[in-house]
């Protein structure tokens, strides 16, 4: 980023440092998106000075914005293509949607907590992300009228994969999702072939639990 841009964006140097120091081994396309998206715009004012530290931050209502490394990891594991239509479950702050919006054609993102959905939609619109649609709903059911999707990313943890999400994933599609109870979650990649899911575990993680129907 040039000096003029740094003068306009007081967080430019911090964002550059985040990419250089925290995201080693990440694919160049993901790095480019992470370099561009202003994470501080999705962080509450009280935590803004910590926007580019490698940590989750509270965004209210018991929810967090994930640490940059996890956002980069999940984005890379999703293997986003420029023509993809992606479903995100758990909009939260809107930051993950913004990163993916730099990489794919369209994002449909669902948030169950209405104030977060409204705030994320407003922030994404304010920042010019025209290829993102935000819905206030229970993500367990997905977004059936917009299906099928090339890829699905879930940023809250059910104990099992919701069947509606499996049904809304295209044949050949990819799903990145944390699975398990709070004390024992793993990030899992699923590849769909016909009616079968091929599973690959990536690493242990700790996400907020999926609420709504997932807990019934």
HELIX and SHEET records of a PDB file:
HELIX    1   1 UNK A    3  UNK A    8  1                                   6    
HELIX    2   2 UNK A   12  UNK A   22  1                                  11    
HELIX    3   3 UNK A   28  UNK A   36  1                                   9    
HELIX    4   4 UNK A   39  UNK A   42  5                                   4    
HELIX    5   5 UNK A   45  UNK A   50  5                                   6    
HELIX    6   6 UNK A   68  UNK A   77  1                                  10    
HELIX    7   7 UNK A   95  UNK A  101  1                                   7    
HELIX    8   8 UNK A  114  UNK A  126  1                                  13    
HELIX    9   9 UNK A  139  UNK A  141  5                                   3    
HELIX   10  10 UNK A  144  UNK A  146  5                                   3    
HELIX   11  11 UNK A  163  UNK A  168  1                                   6    
HELIX   12  12 UNK A  212  UNK A  215  5                                   4    
SHEET    1   A 2 UNK A  57  UNK A  60  0                                        
SHEET    2   A 2 UNK A  63  UNK A  65 -1                                        
SHEET    1   B 7 UNK A 132  UNK A 136  0                                        
SHEET    2   B 7 UNK A 106  UNK A 111  1                                        
SHEET    3   B 7 UNK A  85  UNK A  89  1                                        
SHEET    4   B 7 UNK A 149  UNK A 158  1                                        
SHEET    5   B 7 UNK A 169  UNK A 179  1                                        
SHEET    6   B 7 UNK A 185  UNK A 193 -1                                        
SHEET    7   B 7 UNK A 196  UNK A 205 -1                                        
END                                                                             
